[in-house]
Amino acid sequence: MIAMSFFTGLFAFIAIVSGATLLIMIYFDNRNVRIDDGIANFRRHIDALSPEARQSSVHRNNSEDRRN
């Protein structure tokens, strides 16, 4: 049988725990990300602005105004 020193076992344990933690963090970070979230956040931000402040953003993002 292959003998394993204390430090080799400790290193292996830390590597496994770190890898599992990284996978869990990636899973929780990516499970709720959708393209619609960014659009909804933008609309909430625009709705929170006053009509005067909103006018320049709406005008800048209106495709008909860009063509003229």
N, C-alpha and C positions, 0 to 999 in steps of 0.2 A: 504494500500500500504506500501511497505517496505521503510522505510526512509534510505537514504544513506548519510553518512557524506562526507564532502569535501575530506578528506584524502582517504577514501575508493574509491571514484570516481576517484581521481588522480592516485591512485595505479592501478586501473583497466585500466585506459587510458594508463598509461605507460606500463603495461603488454601487452596490445593489440598491441601497437605500436612496442614494442620490439619483440614480437613474429612475427609480420608481417615483420619486418626488417630482422629477422633471416631467415625466409622462403625465402625471396627474395634473400638474400645473398647465401643461399644454392642452389637455383635454378640457379643463374648466375654462380656459381662456378662449378656446375656439368654438365651444358648443353653442353660444348665443350670438355669434357674429354673423350678421346678414347685411346685404346691401341696403335693404329697406331701413335699417337702423340709422344709417347716415342721412338718408333722405328725411326720415321722420325728425331727426335732431335738427336738421337745417330748417324744416318747416316750423318747428317749435320756436327756434331762434328768431325767425322772421316774424312770426305771430307775436312775439314778445316785444318787438320794436314798435315805436310810435309810427303813425302813417307817414310822417315827414322823413324819418330815418329809413323806413321801408321802401320809399319810392325809388331811391337810387339803386338799391339791390334788385328790385323787381324790374326796373327799366334795363339794367345791365344784363339780366338773365332772360329777358323776353326775346325770343328768336325773331319776331317780326320787327322789333326795333333795331336789331343788329343788321337786318337786310337793308333797311332804309337809310 
